[in-house]
């Protein structure tokens, strides 16, 4: 068997598999943060509403409802790859807003890390906005 002719075909098949699977893994990994965060808020509504109020934001109950919707529904839609660019853009905006309103005490090392973690997540979401959901998604059906 001539391995030099088999290698390009194998490399092409491997690249196609990678191109299909990696965006799925990335979407699910990012989505998990939002889904888990939303579910934890669902389990502690009073604490979450109090935290939103302590940040000085108006209508903390509405903020709580919006956070649940964005995190749980947005996370699930991102994971399955449905309306992915729009959902990723909304999640990126939400994540930057969370960094600005809830992690703005940059003199505190913990808040500093959370602020830039949020920016990093938003950066990953902007990659999804730019390049789409990938082959394994409802957007590609």
Order of alpha helices (4+ residues) and beta strands (2+ residues): alpha-alpha-alpha-alpha-alpha-alpha
